[in-house]
Amino acid sequence: MVNIMSGAPVVMTIAGSDSGGGAGIEADIKTFAALGVHGTCAITSVTAQNTRGVLSIYDLPSHVISEQINAVCSDMDVKWAKTGMLSSAEIVAVVSNEARSHGLSLVVDPVMAAEAGGDLLRKDAVRVLKEVLLPFSKVVTPNIYEARTLSGIDIKDVNDAKIAAKKIAELGVEIVIVTGGHLDASDVVYESVSETFTVLPGKFLEGGTHGSGCTYAASITAFLSKGYSIIEAAALTKSFVEKAIVSSMKVGHGVGPVNQLGSTLRDVHRYEALQNTISATEILVSCDEFGKLIAEVGCNIAMATPEASVATDIAGVSGRILCVRHKPHIAGNVELGGSYHVARMVLAAMEFDPWVRAAVNLRYSEKVLHICRDMGLTISSFDRADEPGQTNTMDWGVTYAIGNFSSDTLKKVPDVIYDNGGVGKEPMIRLFGKSAEEVAHKAVKIARVYSGSSDLDGNYIDG
């Protein structure tokens, strides 16, 4: 029999809905999912909102908010919840009553304005927030502007943030975290029981910040529900939000929303690229005929992640694939950053087509090019003699070959790019494709036709 109380913690967000998907309920649920807890919600308001601001707000009736909280808490074991947009005094009061009734440990994000612009908290609600909700809350996470409203203290540095945090704690809340995204990126954590301050330094990062406050409060709620101490939870949350900002997506004309799953997806993509490239190398070395296509300097195969921008985002062989006694042999391991030259080729190709994420280099011969043509593969080339000074050959060569192959209006990456070499440079053929396995299969097919062991249809020929 399955224990329904086992598994991931169940947490709740009580907040407004952002139609643009960047903040509010939508940001909270994404954060909960990314951190491995089950997220539930009670929607307080529906906003017509995008990356440029809040256009309109519709507050749900109090009884509807109350019924949502009751529905979840009567069925699931919710211990931790966070509040976000509570736009009116009436909504603050009903949320406070329900949270007390169900014994919820609250993390309060005192949302007062949207990152993209627009007021989300009426002035009459601030008083009720301070007098009714904060006195029994566990944590409150104001930014410096919200902390100024709650404390009456103008915050210009970390010391001011400490004074404001202590003042806010006098309202009854146990822990105050003044987030420093609008100051110097340092978060100030004040624990009222022990009267201790902890400053968590940070740095400003490039990326969108829409939904960062919601994501912060939802993240710390998730970590606290898992049993982390407040300092552990705050440190982990800071790291999580920073990664979400770096991974942000430009989806509109205003402030870009943070991407809670960006870091997780990046890890998944790296794993997939590694596994695909490992499989591709096994395909190559299991084909004895492939040894005939290995260049004198060896060959390499590589595959990039979808978001690749540097060689370390690309899986490849850390050494080379060599021909040893007429058979292919891997001298090295498949790892991220394992290839440089083939990785540069892939990065150059991805500038024109992000789906072309893999390549392998082969020994040059007219016969191989003839086989490629017979297979229906598209082909282009570059001449090293035309290469400008102070350039990377692979960047320039691949870009040049693509330009030579494509029209001015439609840039397409050919299946094959070759060059005839130069002084001290071996001529080379390069196969491109969507995955390392795809180019490996192409290379094996070419090798078998080249050696006469199979025809273009893949049928083996009895030698």
C-alpha positions in Angstrom: 0.0 0.0 0.0 1.4 3.5 -1.0 1.8 6.0 1.8 0.1 9.1 0.5 2.1 11.2 3.0 5.5 10.1 1.5 7.3 11.8 -1.4 8.0 15.4 -2.0 6.8 18.2 0.3 3.6 19.9 -0.7 3.8 23.7 -0.6 1.4 26.4 -1.6 1.5 29.8 -3.2 -1.2 32.4 -2.5 -0.7 35.1 -5.1 -1.9 36.8 -8.2 -1.7 35.4 -11.7 0.5 37.0 -14.3 -0.9 36.5 -17.8 2.6 37.0 -19.2 3.9 34.0 -17.3 6.8 35.7 -15.8 5.8 36.4 -12.2 3.1 35.6 -9.7 1.5 32.1 -9.5 3.2 31.1 -12.8 6.7 31.9 -11.5 6.0 30.2 -8.2 4.8 26.9 -9.7 7.7 26.8 -12.1 10.1 27.3 -9.1 8.4 24.6 -7.0 8.7 22.2 -9.9 12.3 23.0 -10.5 13.2 22.4 -6.8 11.3 19.1 -6.5 8.4 20.0 -4.4 4.7 19.7 -5.2 3.2 23.2 -5.8 -0.4 24.1 -5.1 -2.0 27.5 -5.4 -4.7 29.9 -4.4 -5.2 32.7 -6.9 -5.9 36.1 -5.3 -6.1 38.3 -8.4 -6.0 37.9 -12.1 -3.8 40.5 -13.9 -3.6 41.5 -17.5 0.1 41.8 -17.6 3.1 41.4 -19.9 6.8 42.2 -19.8 6.1 45.9 -20.1 3.7 46.3 -17.2 0.3 45.6 -15.6 -2.6 46.7 -17.7 -5.5 45.8 -15.4 -6.2 43.8 -12.2 -9.3 41.8 -11.2 -9.4 40.7 -7.6 -11.1 37.4 -6.9 -13.9 37.4 -4.3 -12.7 36.6 -0.8 -14.8 33.5 -0.5 -13.2 32.1 -3.7 -9.7 32.7 -2.3 -10.8 31.0 1.0 -12.3 28.1 -0.8 -9.1 27.5 -2.8 -7.0 27.4 0.4 -9.5 25.1 2.1 -9.7 22.7 -0.8 -6.0 22.1 -0.9 -5.3 22.1 2.8 -8.2 19.7 3.6 -6.7 17.1 1.2 -3.0 17.6 1.3 -0.4 18.0 4.0 0.6 21.6 3.4 3.0 23.0 6.1 4.8 25.8 4.2 3.1 28.5 2.0 4.2 31.8 0.5 2.1 34.8 -0.2 2.6 37.2 -3.1 0.2 39.7 -4.5 -2.4 40.5 -1.9 -3.8 43.7 -3.4 -6.5 44.7 -0.9 -7.0 44.9 2.9 -9.8 42.4 2.5 -7.6 39.9 0.7 -4.8 40.3 3.2 -7.3 39.6 6.1 -8.9 36.5 4.5 -5.5 35.0 3.7 -4.3 35.7 7.2 -7.4 34.0 8.7 -7.0 30.9 6.5 -3.3 30.6 7.1 -3.8 30.8 10.9 -6.7 28.3 10.6 -4.6 25.7 8.8 -1.4 26.3 10.8 0.6 27.3 7.7 4.2 28.5 8.1 4.2 31.6 5.9 6.9 33.2 3.7 5.6 36.7 2.8 6.7 38.4 -0.3 5.2 41.8 0.3 4.6 42.5 -3.4 3.9 46.2 -3.9 4.8 46.8 -7.6 5.5 44.7 -10.7 9.1 44.6 -11.9 7.9 45.7 -15.3 5.8 48.5 -13.8 2.4 48.9 -12.1 1.2 49.0 -8.5 0.0 45.7 -7.0 -0.8 46.7 -3.4 -3.2 49.3 -2.3 -2.2 51.7 0.5 -4.9 50.5 2.8 -3.6 47.0 2.5 -0.1 47.9 3.8 -1.5 48.6 7.3 -3.4 45.3 7.4 -0.3 43.5 6.1 1.8 45.0 9.0 -0.8 44.5 11.7 -2.4 41.2 10.8 -0.3 39.1 8.5 3.3 39.7 9.4 2.9 39.2 13.2 2.5 35.5 12.8 4.6 34.9 9.6 7.9 33.1 9.7 9.7 35.0 6.9 9.3 38.2 5.0 11.4 38.9 1.9 11.1 42.6 0.9 13.3 44.3 -1.6 14.8 47.7 -0.5 11.7 49.7 -1.6 9.3 47.4 0.1 11.5 47.3 3.2 11.4 51.1 3.2 7.6 51.1 3.1 7.4 48.6 5.9 10.0 50.2 8.1 9.9 53.9 7.2 13.7 53.8 6.8 15.4 55.0 3.6 17.9 52.3 2.5 21.1 53.3 0.8 23.5 50.7 2.0 23.8 47.3 3.8 23.8 49.0 7.2 20.6 50.8 6.4 19.1 47.4 5.3 20.1 45.9 8.7 18.3 48.7 10.6 15.2 48.3 8.4 15.2 44.6 8.9 15.3 44.9 12.7 12.5 47.5 12.5 10.3 45.2 10.4 11.0 42.3 12.8 9.4 44.3 15.6 6.1 43.7 13.8 6.3 40.1 15.0 7.8 38.3 11.9 10.6 35.9 12.9 13.0 36.3 10.0 13.5 39.3 7.7 15.5 39.0 4.5 16.1 42.3 2.7 17.0 41.3 -0.8 19.7 43.5 -2.4 18.9 43.3 -6.1 18.2 47.0 -6.1 21.2 47.8 -3.8 24.6 46.0 -4.1 23.2 42.5 -4.7 23.9 41.5 -1.1 21.0 40.0 0.9 20.6 40.8 4.6 19.1 38.1 6.8 18.0 39.0 10.3 16.9 36.4 12.8 14.9 38.1 15.4 15.0 35.3 18.0 18.8 35.4 18.2 19.1 39.0 17.0 21.8 38.0 14.5 22.5 39.3 11.0 23.9 37.4 8.1 25.0 39.2 4.9 25.0 37.0 1.8 27.1 38.9 -0.8 26.2 38.6 -4.5 26.9 40.2 -7.9 24.9 41.8 -10.6 24.3 39.6 -13.6 23.2 40.1 -17.1 19.7 38.9 -17.7 16.0 39.6 -17.2 14.7 40.0 -13.7 10.9 40.0 -14.2 9.6 37.5 -11.5 12.8 37.4 -9.5 11.1 38.5 -6.3 8.4 35.9 -6.6 11.0 33.3 -7.5 13.1 34.2 -4.5 10.2 33.8 -2.0 8.9 30.6 -3.7 12.5 29.1 -3.7 13.1 29.8 0.0 9.7 28.3 0.8 10.6 25.1 -1.1 14.0 24.8 0.7 12.5 25.5 4.1 9.8 22.8 3.5 12.7 20.4 2.9 14.1 21.1 6.3 17.0 23.4 5.5 18.0 26.1 8.0 17.1 29.7 7.2 20.7 30.5 6.3 21.1 27.4 4.1 17.8 28.1 2.4 18.7 31.8 1.8 22.1 30.8 0.3 20.6 28.1 -1.9 17.8 30.5 -3.0 20.3 33.2 -3.9 22.2 30.8 -6.1 19.0 29.5 -7.7 17.7 33.0 -8.5 21.1 34.1 -10.0 21.0 31.1 -12.3 17.4 31.9 -13.2 18.4 35.5 -14.1 21.4 34.3 -16.2 19.1 31.8 -18.0 16.3 34.4 -18.6 14.6 34.5 -21.9 13.7 37.6 -24.1 10.1 36.9 -24.8 8.6 40.4 -25.1 9.5 44.0 -25.5 10.0 44.8 -21.9 11.8 43.2 -18.9 12.6 39.6 -19.6 11.3 37.0 -17.2 13.7 34.8 -15.2 14.0 31.2 -16.2 13.6 28.8 -13.3 14.3 25.7 -15.3 17.2 27.1 -17.3 20.0 25.6 -15.2 18.2 22.3 -14.9 17.6 22.1 -18.6 21.2 23.0 -19.3 22.4 20.1 -17.2 19.9 17.8 -19.0 21.2 19.0 -22.4 24.8 18.5 -21.4 24.1 15.0 -20.3 22.2 14.3 -23.6 25.1 15.7 -25.7 27.6 13.6 -23.8 25.5 10.4 -24.1 24.8 11.0 -27.8 28.5 11.7 -28.5 29.6 8.5 -26.6 27.1 6.5 -28.6 28.5 8.1 -31.8 32.1 7.2 -31.0 31.0 3.6 -30.4 29.3 3.6 -33.8 32.5 4.9 -35.5 35.0 2.5 -33.8 32.8 -0.5 -34.3 33.1 0.0 -38.1 36.5 -1.2 -39.2 36.1 0.5 -42.6 35.9 3.9 -40.9 39.7 3.6 -40.3 40.2 4.4 -44.0 38.5 7.8 -43.5 40.5 8.9 -40.5 42.8 11.8 -41.3 46.6 11.7 -40.6 46.1 14.1 -37.7 43.2 11.9 -36.5 39.5 12.9 -36.4 37.1 14.0 -33.8 33.3 14.1 -33.4 31.4 16.7 -31.3 27.9 17.7 -30.3 26.7 20.9 -28.8 23.9 21.7 -26.3 21.1 23.8 -27.7 22.3 26.9 -25.8 26.0 26.3 -26.6 28.2 29.5 -26.9 31.6 28.2 -26.0 33.6 25.0 -26.5 32.9 23.8 -23.0 29.2 23.5 -23.9 30.2 20.9 -26.5 30.9 17.2 -26.0 33.8 15.7 -27.9 36.8 13.3 -27.6 39.5 14.8 -25.3 42.1 13.3 -27.6 41.5 12.0 -31.1 40.1 9.1 -33.0 43.1 7.5 -34.6 43.7 4.7 -37.1 45.7 1.9 -35.4 46.5 -1.1 -37.5 43.9 -0.1 -40.1 41.1 0.1 -37.5 39.6 3.1 -35.6 40.8 3.6 -32.0 39.7 6.2 -29.5 42.6 7.9 -27.8 40.9 9.9 -25.0 37.5 10.2 -23.4 34.3 11.9 -24.4 33.8 14.9 -22.2 32.5 18.5 -22.3 35.1 20.7 -23.9 36.9 17.6 -25.2 37.1 19.0 -28.7 38.3 22.5 -29.8 38.6 22.5 -33.6 35.4 20.5 -34.3 33.6 22.5 -31.6 34.5 25.7 -33.3 33.0 24.3 -36.5 29.8 23.4 -34.8 29.5 26.8 -33.1 30.0 28.6 -36.4 27.3 26.4 -38.0 24.9 27.0 -35.2 25.0 30.8 -35.9 23.1 30.0 -39.1 21.0 27.0 -38.0 20.7 26.2 -34.3 19.5 22.7 -35.2 22.9 21.8 -36.7 24.7 20.8 -33.5 27.2 18.1 -34.5 30.1 17.5 -36.8 32.9 15.0 -37.6 36.0 15.6 -39.6 37.2 13.0 -42.2 40.3 12.5 -44.4 40.0 14.3 -47.7 39.6 12.5 -51.0 37.8 13.1 -54.3 36.3 9.7 -54.0 34.7 10.5 -50.6 33.2 13.8 -52.1 31.9 11.7 -55.0 30.2 9.3 -52.6 28.7 12.3 -50.7 27.2 13.7 -53.9 25.8 10.3 -54.8 24.2 10.1 -51.4 22.4 13.4 -52.1 24.4 15.4 -49.5 24.8 19.1 -50.1 28.4 20.3 -50.3 30.4 23.6 -50.0 34.0 24.5 -49.5 36.5 27.2 -48.6 40.1 28.0 -49.6 42.6 28.6 -46.8 44.5 30.9 -49.2 41.6 33.4 -48.9 41.6 33.4 -45.1 42.1 36.8 -43.6 44.7 37.3 -40.9 43.9 37.2 -37.2 41.0 34.9 -37.7 40.1 31.4 -36.4 40.2 29.1 -39.4 37.2 27.1 -38.4 35.1 30.2 -37.6 36.0 31.8 -40.9 36.0 28.7 -43.1 32.6 27.4 -42.0 31.1 30.8 -42.2 32.6 31.4 -45.7 31.4 28.0 -47.0 27.9 28.6 -45.7 27.8 32.0 -47.3 29.1 30.5 -50.6 26.4 27.8 -50.5 23.4 29.9 -49.4 21.4 32.8 -50.9 21.5 36.2 -49.4 18.0 35.8 -48.0 18.3 32.2 -46.7 21.4 30.9 -45.0 21.6 27.1 -45.0 24.3 24.8 -43.5 25.5 22.3 -46.1 25.9 18.6 -45.1 29.6 18.7 -46.1 32.2 21.4 -46.0 35.7 20.7 -47.2 39.0 22.4 -48.0 42.0 21.4 -50.0 44.5 22.2 -47.2 47.4 24.6 -47.3 51.0 25.0 -46.2 51.4 22.6 -43.3 47.6 22.0 -43.3 46.0 18.7 -44.2 43.0 18.9 -46.5 39.8 17.9 -44.7 36.2 17.0 -45.1 33.6 17.8 -42.5 30.2 16.3 -42.0 27.5 18.2 -40.2 24.2 17.1 -38.7 21.6 17.5 -36.0 23.3 15.0 -33.6 26.6 13.2 -33.2 24.8 9.9 -33.9 23.4 11.2 -37.1 26.9 12.3 -38.5 28.4 9.0 -37.2 25.9 7.0 -39.2 26.6 9.2 -42.3 30.3 8.6 -41.8 30.0 4.9 -41.5 27.8 4.7 -44.6 30.4 6.6 -46.6 33.2 4.4 -45.2 31.5 1.2 -46.2 30.8 2.5 -49.7 34.3 3.8 -49.9 35.8 0.4 -49.0 33.4 -1.4 -51.3 31.7 -3.4 -48.5 28.2 -1.9 -49.1 26.3 0.1 -51.7 24.6 3.4 -51.3 21.4 1.7 -50.0 23.4 0.1 -47.2 23.3 -3.4 -48.7 26.4 -5.4 -48.0 28.4 -6.5 -51.0 29.9 -9.9 -50.9 33.6 -9.3 -51.5 
